[in-house]
Amino acid sequence: YTADDPFINAMIEKVKSQLKTMETTDMNVIVSVRSGDNDQREQDEIVDEMIDAGCDVLCVNLVDRTAPANIIKSARQSDIPVIFFNREPVRDDLMQWEKLYYVGCDAKESGDMQGEIAANYIKKHSEVDRNGDGKIQYVLLEGEAGHQDAISRTDCSVKTIMDKGVDLEKLSYQFADWNRAQAENRVSQLIDQYGSEIELILSNNDEMALGAVEAYKNASYRQTERPIIFGIDGLTDALEAVEHGTMQGTVYNDKEDQARMIALLTVALFQGSDIEGYGLEDDIYYMSQYRKVDADNVDTFLGK
């Protein structure tokens, strides 16, 4: 959907390296990567160009998950299978043709896990409630308006924390388009507005969480004066932030597992092999599992 998303870029590199390992003397794999530049119409045109150039399988990270119709139509006319990934199309769209697939995760699960990590941390650390009012004043950084993952992560993380018996008070919800620099800008404004009132920041992804960390560094807040910060994705930068205590947790979005399945499906579809043993739900969906990360287990994710 864009070339500016570090998680997607890291995942694409994993897909490319996985496909490289699957080459044989009879089969070379050529991977062409193009960006939709956050414009669905442009992505539709790029897909048409790739079909005209003679691709065998399309792997598509949609700009707009509700608008795959043109891509599906073009692919179907040329009998080219499509593996959608990361942004899940509406089920009705995936049911239009038998050569449409989805590889990703259940966004609700990541929100639930983020809420569980945050609630557990708050219960173990009474000092999080700096003003001692029995409530945790929080800010939520949302990916983008109307995005399925953003909505699920937002709703589920907050609900899970409250279900765990932690009283929350919302100070602000801010959209930062999954982007570190935008989040840093939004949080800098919130620091000016609320100062040390903010006790918790929940972020729909690690990039925005890391932007919040930068905002507090720039505002010269000592670590003990900062809110606790939680992300989602398990980017290396975020794992290191958890290790160093500038973030308190994240949820690992298993890009390695998803890349493995995208590569396996790609080759199987090209070869016309049976995909029955791949564990697809309804012969369409592969859902990878998220994992919780905090200071206790972060070393295992950093490979230490």
Summary of the structure (lengths in Angstrom):
residues: 304
radius of gyration: 20.6
end to end distance: 32.8
largest distance: 68.2
contacts: 1008
relative contact order: 0.14
helix: 48%
strand: 17%
